[in-house]
Each structure stands twice: as C-alpha cells, then as structure tokens.
Amino acid sequence: MRFLRSESGRQALSEVGRLELSAATLVADVATARTRFGERAAVLVETVALRRRAAAKFDDAAQWLFTDEALQQATAAPVAAHRAQRLAGMAVHDLTCSIGSELVALDDSAAFVMGSDLDPVRLAMARHNVGDQVALCRADALHPVSKDAVVLADPARRSGSTRRFDPRAYQPPLGDLFAALASRDHAVKCAPGIDFAVVEDMGFRGEIEVTSLAGSVREACLWSPGLADTGVRRRATMLDTGEQVVDTDPDDCGVAPAGRWLVDPDGAVVRAGLVRHYAARHGLWQIDPDIAYLSGDRLPDGVRGFEVLEQLGYSERHLRQALSGRAVGAVEILIRGVDVDPDALRRRLRLRGDQQASVVITRIGSGAASRATAFICRPSR
C-alpha cells in the first residue's frame, strides 16, 4: 500500500497502465511487468485492471486504489450523489466507509463528514481516494464513535466471490446493526433483492428506497423514520429520468386488455411494489392484476415502450408463423409470468427475414382461465 501511494508507485502504475492487459495479451503483459517490477508486478497489474473496471462506476477512477471485493460493493457515483443529496446539510458518519466512494459524494453536500472502518487497508485506500479533508478512523460499525451525526452503513454482502443473500449473514448482521443504531437516524445500504418481509420482521419501520441506474436496479436503501418523508414506506427512484414514485401516491389504475402500447416498468418500480402507483401517475392500466406489464394509449415521456402489432395465444408454432409472416429475422423477447427461456426460444424459432420486432410473452388471467399470451410489437426505440 505504501508503495502504491508513493511517487515511484504512481510512476510504476502509469507505466503498467500503458499495457493492453486484454485476454489476448495478458500473459505477455504480466511477464513484461514482472521483468520491470519484480514481485510488485502482481499488485500493479491488479490495480490497473481494477481502475479500468471502476470506470463503469466512477468518473475519476484513474487515480483510485481498490480491492476487488471493495470495488464490487462500492456505490456507483450517481447513486452515492443521490443519497448525499438526501443528507445535504447534515453531519454524517459513514460507519463502513471502505475505500471512500460514499465519502466523496457526502463531502460535496453534507455539513460535516467522517468515515470509519475496521479494515486498515481499506482505510488507507480511503485516505488516498478521498484526500485529507475528511476525518477517518478505525472503528467497529456496531460501536459508533460519533455522537449526534446521522450514520450511514453498507454492511458487507460478499465473502470473496460468494454473495450473502440473507441479511442476517451480512457483516455486520443487519439485526445487530439495527440494534446498535436504534437511537440514531440512519441509512443502511442493502442488496436490491433483500427480502423486505425479513427486514420488517427485524423491526425496521422506516422507508425502503429502491434505486435504479442505467436500466439496472442497483440497491435498496433503508432510511430510518427520522429521515423518511411522512408516511412513506416504499420509494422507487429512477436516476436515469429523475423520477420518483412513493407508496403514498394514488394507485387507482384499472385492469383492461392491452391498448396501443405495452410498458415494462423500470425495475425499481417493480421491486418496490409500486407498479399501480406508477400506472396511475401516467394514465396507464394493468393488463393483468398480478403481472407488472402496463398498457396505455400513449407512452410516458422518456420511457421505452412496445407498440402492439398483433396479439395471439402463445405457442412456439403460432409465434413462429406470425413472425415469419412479418418477415421478422431478429427478435427481442421479454418474458414475465411464464416459464420460457428467451435465448433458447429465439434459437428454436429459426427466424429468417429482414425485419426486427419485440415479442412480449406473459400470462393473463388466473386459475383455469389463465393463458400464455404473446404480443408482437414495434419498440419505440
């Protein structure tokens, strides 16, 4: 670590950074680095590779220091910036600061920021990444060393290459963290697939915010009641459009056959259980009360939709005939509520043609009346 932060280390990283390090050149590039830098070659190559991967999360990753596990769990810069805005003007203590990704965002908006972590290596990386303006110390998240500040925590959800899906297996365990923070306003970052019922069984009574970025659900953040809007228990935040939907919004949408457009709501909306609220806001309706696909006569602004060209009872034979009749040779397949593998189905369809289409396959109805239905569509973009 000391070497990487030194002037000679920075020069070595710059030199290794000029290597391609692709699958085709990796063996030769590592040999080159080993000839030039000896036993330090491995950490230099790893650091350069991690910086390149980090470019998907950070705008300024070229000078950062990472570990592989820390990078995997690090918050993407736009997500961290959104959270920091919710904490603007407050004193904030990041209890699990790791390499400092949240601290950078908080430093731009919070009144006071400090970070702590048990791992001395990650603390050293945070010092390098954040600079000297943020107070850092080594401390246990279950025994906060601050007073009065809002606390932020991101319990570890990985052990090497293994993910921990049970929040009771987080490090520290989520229940222990809630107990330690019971008297403090807090925000706890969790995996987006966390079981909300388990969280509530642990006594959590605040707001669960599900956030998406670049079309992907990134996290669920648990906001204690003191940091949540009055009455809000669920929130979907879509950073791509800046839209937010909460469970106090109206949810009076109807159920009706598909109209001109089908809409597959953003994953944050679906994961937060706010499909009906989103539909009501945009004048859409459900095509089935238990399926997240929505329909409407017009598309919400900025939303990708699917213009319905044809609807048919789903079978591979009928779908193949309908697509062949439209000279479709390339097809995007969306599935919800039916046991169909889109990639395997696409191969079996053996399509030939010069047209493109999207196919939405879903189940409509319940019990004996349920039926798999396919919609051949023209995507809006």
Salt bridges, closest charged atoms under 4 A:
GLU7 OE1 - ARG10 NH2 2.92
GLU15 OE2 - ARG36 NE 3.20
ASP68 OD1 - ARG53 NH1 2.61
GLU69 OE2 - ARG122 NH2 3.67
GLU102 OE2 - ARG83 NH2 2.65
ASP119 OD2 - ARG122 NE 3.79
ASP154 OD1 - ARG157 NH1 2.71
ASP154 OD2 - LYS189 NZ 3.49
ASP166 OD1 - ARG168 NE 2.95
GLU200 OE2 - ARG233 NH2 3.73
GLU200 OE2 - ARG234 NH2 3.07
GLU207 OE2 - ARG86 NH1 2.87
GLU207 OE2 - ARG235 NE 2.76
GLU209 OE2 - HIS82 NE2 2.66
GLU209 OE1 - ARG86 NH1 3.13
GLU219 OE2 - ARG83 NH1 2.42
ASP229 OD2 - ARG235 NH2 2.84
GLU243 OE2 - ARG281 NH1 2.96
GLU243 OE2 - HIS282 NE2 2.79
ASP249 OD2 - ARG281 NH2 2.87
ASP264 OD1 - ARG336 NH1 2.76
GLU307 OE2 - ARG260 NE 3.22
GLU307 OE1 - ARG378 NH1 3.02
GLU310 OE1 - ARG326 NE 3.11
GLU316 OE2 - ARG348 NH2 2.65
GLU332 OE1 - ARG304 NH2 2.90
ASP343 OD1 - ARG346 NH1 2.95
